[in-house]
Amino acid sequence: MTLGVCAGQTAAQPTVKFGVPVTGGPMDALLLKDYKPDSSLVTPKSRVEKAKYPVIDVHSHSSMNNINTPEDVAAWLRTMDETGIEMSVVFTEATGAEFDRQMALFRPYPKRFQVYAGIDTSNSGAPDFSARVAAEAERCYRQGARGLGELTDKGWGLQASEAGALPRAQRLRVDDPRLDALWKKCAELKIPVNLHIADHPSCWKPLGPNQERTPDFQAFNLSAKDVPSYEELLASRDRMLARHPNTKFILCHLSNQGNDTAALGRILDRYPNLYLDMSARDYELGRQPRTARQFLTKYQHRVMFGTDMGRDKSMYQSWWQLLETADEYLPGRIWWPYYGLELPPATLKSLYRDTALKVLNFSTPGAQ
């Protein structure tokens, strides 16, 4: 007996997407994480060995770059020379003896590296906390530090993680009065502070089929966790900027607001002591090339180049291709393809070096 449609019944209508009936097939069993489509597009692809102009990378890490010996520093320098990096700002995130140890590795190269210190946030409720962190910042400055960073609050408190987080009411926020003395000390010493506040806004969205970033980034997800909202963390940033107008703050990763450059531009207009680095936000810039080009050109004196992606030669060169060429459909780190921004020479010079020359402290490092 052949099964058919009985009287009064209607056969199921096929799904139609953009005029094409969708039928089942072998790809129905394919997992999204395994989908890596080849492209048939034939477009120009440039290989940019070295940046067009000298570059100051304002965002790198000694730990991420595995810098433990003088030989590691020398190897990094060779890569910098090959790719056009004039100077790298190195975040040690250290204080005390550990900062001094790391500072010694870079001290022989004062024109190639700037070293930043961290802060010790332990016992933040102690009466001497404010004075202690300000005094250590000055001590590190005398030893050669030319900034603080990267200091991070993704919701668990400054320099804290989920594992060691204090109760929410006790967490240290960037606008906490306990940090006022530190921010004032940085203004006095004329050293900038690199801050990571909040995170990519997708971190507050539930994991699932509509999550913006790939499963590789699910470990960063904060949805339904005991942290303030994305908007609340950005509000703490704004209160800090308003209360400390004489301190230069560099908000890394485009202040985690590169998804909305119009809103980010308004914040830059409001707070002249705010600067940005573009580190690790290639995927924000590369998927909105016209908007990004317009934003970076308008705010070229407030945004600086940074990497935060290790020290491989190919990593630097991928940035030059993104920023300098008009290449299309470039492979991206986070699923989406990128499109070259082909930035004007004046904008490149500002992003690569000129703005950093204005913002960073270039007084001679070393014990004073």
Beta strands, then each sheet from edge to edge (+ up, - down):
strand 1: 16-17
strand 2: 20-21
strand 3: 55-61
strand 4: 85-91
strand 5: 113-116
strand 6: 148-153
strand 7: 193-197
strand 8: 249-251
strand 9: 274-277
strand 10: 303-304
sheet 1: 1+ 2-
sheet 2: 3+ 4+ 5+
sheet 3: 6+ 7+ 8+ 9+ 10+
end
